Amino acid sequence: MRIAIISDLHANLAAVESIQEPYDLLLCLGDLVDYGPQPREVIHWVRERALAVIRGNHDYALANNADCRCAPVMREASVTTRRWHSQLLSPEDNEYLRRLPVTERLQLAGATFHLAHAAPSGDLYDYHILPDAPDEALTEAIEGIGTDFVLLGHTHLPMLRTIGTTTIINPGSVGQPRHGDSRASYAIWEDGEVSFHHGAYDVSRTTALLKQAPLTLSVVIQLSTILE
């Protein structure tokens, strides 16, 4: 069985549509909204395809008019795009985001999976589970989880670490990768083996829509620079 694992789509439909790798099931680890120009289209794309979707901190913030507690350097972009997105989404879209679970446990193809956004506990804001985190920190983070695989997003950094009998997978970000490769980042789990994939797309399709949006020039430049 081939399972596609995606996270941090951030309303970037062009990036989402670059996922052309064949798969049997799709799992999404949250942050469908904020930063990009097409939140409603991305929500609908995920709803039509994903077996399971986890709530991200940006999803929670938009649906509940709350602080996403992102890095200070991204705060203005987050706040202004969220204000814009709140006008684009329907009440049904907001309710969908509001009802997303913070964690989920699945048994698929003979393996057990624990899904969360930032931390296995369900904490939406933890930035400590990084590719170079010490084994001790990861051991503490997955204590009591008891699954073969733990799937996380949030950091926008691809990660594959095995701690004891548990493998932690972060697919990176589809809509706003930050690991030095501007292509959409995602992972494929196939019969216990994990591989990372990248989808090339026309970034100008996304940046052109950002330039048409009711955003300040500084935010448009920041978001466009990240994508490029």
C-alpha positions in Angstrom: 0.0 0.0 0.0 1.2 3.5 -0.9 0.2 6.2 1.6 0.9 9.9 0.7 1.6 12.1 3.7 1.2 15.9 3.3 1.3 18.9 5.7 1.3 22.7 5.8 -0.5 23.3 2.5 -1.1 27.0 3.4 -3.7 27.8 0.8 -1.2 27.2 -2.1 -3.4 25.3 -4.6 -0.7 25.3 -7.3 1.7 23.5 -5.0 -1.0 21.1 -3.8 -1.9 20.2 -7.4 1.8 19.3 -8.1 1.4 16.1 -6.1 1.3 13.7 -8.9 2.8 10.6 -7.2 0.3 7.7 -7.3 -1.0 6.7 -3.9 -3.7 4.5 -2.4 -4.5 6.7 0.7 -3.8 10.3 1.6 -3.1 11.6 5.1 -3.0 15.4 5.9 -1.3 16.8 9.0 -2.8 20.2 9.0 -2.4 23.9 8.2 -4.6 24.1 5.2 -4.9 27.9 5.5 -3.0 31.2 5.9 -0.2 32.7 3.8 -1.4 31.4 0.3 -4.1 32.9 -1.9 -6.6 30.0 -2.3 -7.8 28.7 1.1 -11.2 27.5 0.1 -9.9 25.6 -3.0 -7.3 23.9 -0.8 -9.8 22.9 1.8 -12.1 21.4 -0.8 -9.2 19.5 -2.5 -8.2 17.9 0.8 -11.8 17.1 1.8 -12.3 15.3 -1.5 -9.1 13.2 -1.2 -7.8 12.6 2.3 -8.7 9.7 4.6 -7.7 11.7 7.7 -6.9 15.4 8.3 -5.4 16.8 11.4 -6.0 20.3 12.8 -3.0 22.7 12.5 -2.4 25.8 14.5 -3.3 28.0 11.6 -6.5 26.1 11.0 -7.5 26.5 14.6 -6.6 30.3 14.6 -8.7 31.0 11.5 -11.7 29.0 12.7 -11.7 30.4 16.2 -10.4 33.9 15.6 -7.3 33.1 17.7 -3.6 33.7 17.7 -1.7 31.1 15.7 1.4 31.7 17.8 3.7 31.5 14.8 7.3 32.9 14.7 7.4 36.7 15.1 8.9 37.1 11.6 5.7 35.6 10.1 3.2 37.3 12.4 2.2 40.2 10.1 1.8 37.8 7.1 -0.2 35.4 9.2 -2.6 37.9 10.7 -3.3 39.8 7.5 -3.8 36.7 5.3 -6.0 35.1 8.0 -8.2 38.3 8.1 -8.5 38.0 4.3 -9.2 34.2 4.4 -11.9 34.7 6.9 -13.8 36.6 4.3 -13.2 34.0 1.6 -14.4 30.9 3.6 -17.9 29.8 4.0 -19.5 29.0 7.4 -19.2 25.3 6.3 -15.5 25.7 5.6 -15.0 27.3 9.0 -16.9 24.5 10.7 -14.9 21.9 9.0 -11.6 23.5 10.3 -13.1 23.8 13.7 -14.0 20.1 13.9 -10.7 18.7 12.8 -9.1 16.4 15.4 -5.8 17.3 17.0 -4.6 13.7 17.0 -5.7 10.5 15.3 -4.6 6.9 15.5 -4.9 4.6 12.5 -4.1 1.0 11.6 -3.2 0.7 8.0 -1.5 -2.1 6.0 -0.5 -3.9 9.1 1.1 -0.9 10.8 -0.1 1.6 13.4 0.1 5.4 12.9 -0.2 8.3 15.2 -1.1 11.6 13.5 -0.6 15.1 15.0 0.4 18.5 13.7 3.2 19.8 15.9 3.7 17.3 18.8 2.4 13.8 19.4 0.6 15.1 22.5 -1.7 17.3 20.4 0.2 20.5 21.2 -0.4 22.7 18.1 2.5 25.1 18.8 5.6 23.0 19.7 8.6 23.7 17.4 11.1 21.4 19.2 10.6 18.2 17.1 13.2 19.0 14.5 15.4 16.8 12.2 18.5 17.4 14.4 16.7 17.1 17.8 18.6 14.9 20.3 17.3 11.3 20.7 16.4 12.1 24.4 14.0 14.8 23.3 12.3 12.7 20.7 12.1 9.8 23.2 10.3 12.0 25.6 8.0 13.4 22.9 6.8 9.9 21.8 6.6 8.4 25.3 3.3 6.5 25.7 2.3 6.8 22.0 3.0 3.2 21.2 2.7 3.2 17.4 5.0 2.1 14.7 4.9 5.5 13.0 4.4 9.0 14.3 3.4 11.6 11.6 4.0 15.3 12.3 4.1 18.5 10.3 4.4 22.2 11.5 8.1 22.8 11.1 8.1 22.7 7.3 11.2 20.6 7.5 11.3 17.0 6.1 12.3 14.6 8.9 12.8 10.8 9.2 14.1 9.5 12.6 13.7 6.1 14.2 13.6 6.0 18.0 13.4 2.5 19.4 10.6 0.8 17.5 8.9 4.1 16.4 9.7 6.0 13.3 8.9 9.8 13.2 8.0 11.2 9.8 7.6 14.9 8.9 6.8 15.3 5.2 7.9 18.9 5.1 5.6 21.6 3.7 3.6 21.4 0.4 2.7 25.0 0.3 5.6 26.8 1.9 8.7 24.6 2.2 11.7 25.9 4.2 14.4 23.4 3.7 16.1 24.9 0.7 14.0 23.4 -2.0 11.1 25.5 -3.2 9.2 22.6 -4.7 6.2 21.1 -2.8 7.5 18.6 -0.2 5.7 15.4 0.8 6.3 11.8 1.8 5.3 8.4 0.6 5.0 5.5 2.9 5.0 2.2 1.1 4.9 -1.1 3.0 7.0 0.3 5.8 9.5 2.2 3.6 9.5 6.0 3.6 10.6 8.2 0.7 10.5 12.0 0.2 9.2 13.6 -3.0 9.0 17.1 -4.4 6.5 18.5 -6.8 7.6 21.3 -9.2 5.0 23.9 -10.0 4.6 27.4 -11.5 5.3 29.6 -8.4 4.2 32.7 -10.4 0.7 31.3 -10.4 0.6 31.7 -6.7 2.5 34.9 -6.5 0.3 36.5 -9.1 -2.8 35.8 -7.0 -1.0 37.2 -3.9 -0.3 40.4 -5.8 -4.0 40.8 -6.5 -5.0 40.2 -2.8 -5.8 42.9 -0.3 -2.4 42.6 1.4 0.3 45.1 2.1 3.2 45.2 -0.3 5.6 44.1 2.4 3.6 40.9 3.1 3.3 40.1 -0.6 7.1 40.5 -1.0 7.8 38.4 2.0 5.5 35.5 1.0 6.6 35.6 -2.6 10.3 35.5 -1.6 9.7 32.5 0.6 8.1 30.6 -2.3 10.8 31.5 -4.8 
